[in-house]
Amino acid sequence: MLNVAIKAARAAGAIINRAALDVEAVRISQKQINDFVTEVDHASEKVIIETLLTAYPGHGILAEESGTEYGAKDSEFVWIIDPLDGTTNFIHGFPVYCVSIALAVRGKVEQAVVFDPSRNDLFTATKGRGAYLNERRIRVSKRTQLKDCLVSTGFPFRPGDNFQNYLRMMADVMPRTAGIRRPGAAALDLAYIAAGYADGFFESGLSIWDVAAGSLLITEAGGLVGNFTGESDFMEQQECLAGNPRIYGQLVTILGKYSKFAGAGEKAALRQAAPVDADSAEPAAPSTDGEAPAPTTTPAPDAPF
């Protein structure tokens, strides 16, 4: 099954690479503000689905662009597909995007492929057998102190996203780290956590096809992935937090209070706290012992949760 997924991902990558030679000629439409889809997304998804269903006609399909239109509707085997994660990057010629394919069996991800066609990087994982980059075993990083860590994220970009809440999260995390990165393709961000290129990741508003493959890569590479409160059943909750085990725990301590699943007491404390003044707020001092210091920035009283 993993080999079939690799075949599908490489076929999609070939389509993406050909289109990348002349991005200006690619037809683009807009699903909603700042949410784009191209003919390349559709062509990539089509070849993935054809490849998978040719090999496994009885399997189900859950794809970003076509949903559950194709494949069996009641199968225990469901392929979860993002044919081009990082479409906005792609249409600008910014070379950070990927193909993401996962196989869930009875709701649990058992196979994962994330393919970066611009670098020809192939990330793969099979449940219980480890994670690999171009057939070389990968592991999450060994860093234990947040102040030494690179943390990746994704900015809110859709109408209705809670920008102010996100800025408060950034203000809590950024001064405690060695740096924040926003590459723009969540599936690749998660693959990079698995490979140890970054130490932690957080983002809200993600869909299951953004995180399914990357989540297995991380756990098979020795990392942890869940929602902001640290719960592992996260894939359809639109909250994703990941990292090596030590950094994951520290990020849960910082970000748990911003989760929609935070306890009533934490939410009440946030509502009562003073709003952040972006021009005058002082960041928290970086931790020296790996533990997160008390946050100094909190959501405004009217922030929705």
N, C-alpha and C positions, 0 to 999 in steps of 0.2 A: 504493500500500500504506500509506503514511503517513497519507493522508486517511482510509482505512478504519479504521486504528488510532485516529485522533483521534475519529472518529464513535463507535467502541466505548467509548473512555474517557469521552467526554461523556455517553453513555447511562448508563454505570455511575455517573458523578458525579451525575447527576440522581436516581438511586435513593438514593445515599448522602445527598445533601442533603435529600431528603424525609424519610428516616429520622432525620436529625439534628435535625429539628424536635421529635421526641418520642423521645429516646434511651431513656427509661425503659420504653418499650413494646417495645423491640427484644428479641427472644429470643436468649439467649446460651447457648452450650455451651462446654465446656472440653476441648481436645484433650489437654492435660496441664497440670500446675501452671503457672500464669501464662501459658498459651498459649491464647487464646480464639478462637472463631469464632462469628460471628453469622449470622442469616438474611440480613443485608445483604451479608456476604461472598458467600454463595451466590447471592443474586439478582444482585449485581454481576457475579460470574463468569459466570453464565448468559447475561446479555445481551451480555457481551463475546464469549463463544464463539459465540453465535448470529450476531452481527454479522460476525465474522471468517469463519466458515465459510459464511455466505450468500454472501460475496464470493469466498472462496477455499476451495471444498469439498475440494480436494485437499491442503490444508496440514495440518500436524501441530499439536497443541496440548500444551503443558506448563503446567498451571495449579496454583496452590497447593492448592486444595481438591479438585480432581478428578484431578490428575495427568495421565496420558496417556489417560484414558478416552475422550475425544472426539477427533475429527480423524483424519487418516490416520496410520498407524503407521510408514511408511517414507519419508515426504516429506523432501526436502532443505530445505523451508521449515517452520520450527517457531516458532509464537507462544508466547512465555514471558510468563505472566500472573500478576500479584499483584493481585487485584480490590480489596483494601482493605489497604494497608500502613499499619500503625499502628492495628490494631483495638483494642488496649487504650486508646489515646488516645480513639478514637471512642466507646467505650462509657462513657467518663467525661465526654464532652462537651468534651474537650480538643482544640481545633481544629487538630491537626497530623496529617494522614493524607492518603493519596493513592492513586491508581490507577496501576499500572505495567504497561506493555505493551511488549514488545520482539519483533522478528522476527529470528531467527537463520537464516542461509542457509549450509548446510554447516558448521554449528557456529560461525559468526562473526556477531555482531550487526550488522545493517545498517539497522534502523529502530528508533526509540525514542520512546515517549511516556510522560511522567509528568505526571499531571493532579491538581492540588490543587483539589478541588471547593469547599472553604470559601472560598478566595480567588479562584477562577476563574483560576488560573495554569496555563498550558499550556506545558510544556517539551517540545520536540521536537528530534530529530536524525535525519539521514540520513547514512550513512557517506560521507565525502568532501565533504559539503556544509555542514558547520557545525552549530552548536547554536543553538536559539532559545528565547526566552521570550516568549509572546504575539506571535510573528512578529518580534521584535526580536533581532538577533544578540547572543549572550552569549559572554563569555570568562572564563576563570579569573582570579583576582586576580593582581596583579603584586608582591605582597609577597615579600621575599626573606629576611627574618630571622624566625625562629620566635618570637622574643620579641614581635613585633608582630602575631602571627597568632591568629585564632580557629579552634580545632580542634573538630570535632564527633565524637561517638562514640556507641556504644550499649552500655548496661550488660548484663552477663550476667543472665539471668532464669530459665533452665531448670534443672531438677534435673540435677546432674552437670556443670554449667558450672564452670570453674575460677575461682572468685571471687578467691582469693588471688593467682593469677597476674595477673588483670586489675587488681587493686589495685596491684600492683607496676608494671604498665604505666602506670597513671594517675599514680603517684608519679614515674615517670620523665618523663612528658610534661608534666604540669600546670604545674610551676614554670617551665618553659621557654617558656610561651605567654602571650598576653594574656588567654586564657580558654578554658575547655572548655564545650561545650554538648552536651546530650543531648535532642534534640527527640523522638525516639521513632518515627521512620519512616525507615528507611534509604534507601529510594528517593528520598525528598524531600531527605534529607541530601546525597546524591550530586548531585541537581539543583542544590542550593544551592552546592556546590563549583563546578559548571560555571558558575553565574551570578556567582561571585565573592563571594557572601554570607559564605562561610567559606573558609578557606584550606587546611584539611586535614581528613581523616576517617580513623578506624580503627575496626574492629569485627571480632569473631570470631563464628562460629556462624551466619553468614548463608547463606541458600539462594540458588540461581541466580535465582529470580524476584524476590528483593530487590535484586539488583545488575545484572541484565542491561541494563535500559534506562538506568539511571544511569551505567553504565560507558561507554556510547557517548556520552551527553551530555558527559561529562568529556573524553574524548579528542577529540571534535569541538570542544570549547571550548578546546583547547590544554593540557589537563591530563594527568596520568598516573594510572593505576589498576592495582593488582596485589595480590599478597599481601604479608605483612610483610617478606619478604626482597627484594621488588622484582620478583618474577617476574610477567610479564603474563598467564600462563595460570592464572587464579585463581578463576574463577567457580564451580567446584564444589569448592573447597578449604576453604570456610568460614573464610577469612581475607580481609579487604578493607582495603586502605590506598589512599588517594587524596589528590590535592592538585595545586596548581600545580607545575611541574617542580622548582623550587628547594626548596620545602617538602616535597614528596614525598621527595626525596633525603635531607633531614635526618631525616624521620620513619623512613625505612628504617634509617638509622644507629642510631636509638634503639630501634626496635621489632623489628628483624630478629632479635635474640637470643631474643625470645619466641616466634618462629614455630616451628610443628611441623616446618618444613623447615630450621631453623637447622643449621649444621654441628655435628659431634660435639664439636669443641673448645669452641664457644660453650655448648653444653648442659652440658658437664662443668664449665666455669667457673661457670655459674649454680648448679649443684648444690653446688659447693664454697663458694659465697659465703655470708656470714652472712645469716640471715633478717631481714626488715624488721620493726621494732617500730613499729606504726602510731602509737603515742603519742609516740615519741621521735625518729623518723627526721627528719633535717634534709633539706629539699629541696635539689636542686642549684641553684646560682646561675644565673639566666638568662644565656644567651649574649649577648655584646655584638657579635659579628661575624657572626651568622647561622648559625654552626656549632654543633652540639650539644656541650655540655660532657660530660665523662665522667660516666656515670650513677653515682648514689650508692646506688640501691636495686636489690636483686636478689632473685630468687625464693628461697624457702626450699629447703633441701636435698631435701625430699621432694615438691616440686611436680612433678606429672606433666606430661610433654611428649609 
